[in-house]
Amino acid sequence: MYQILLHMAQKVFILINDAPYGTEKAYNALRLAMQIQKDYEGTDVCVFLMADAVACALPNQNTPNGYHSKIVLEYI
């Protein structure tokens, strides 16, 4: 069902409001945005970083092992 709804959508808005480290919520949201762009060409994906999530986009971060939200954000 989700796949059908997503296929019909032309615009997707993802709001991230969680810190980039400590949980994988922000990272998974960024990965979802990347996958939507890959699977549904022509779909406009907008990612809005709010509050703690803004740290996902800060340059020159020393990321803990396993957290690569900045790398994923560069591909979106």
Secondary structure, DSSP 8 states (H G I E B T S, - for coil): -HHHHHHH-SEEEEEE-S-SSSSSHHHHHHHHHHHHHHHSTT-EEEEEE-GGGGGGG-SS----TT--HHHHHHH-
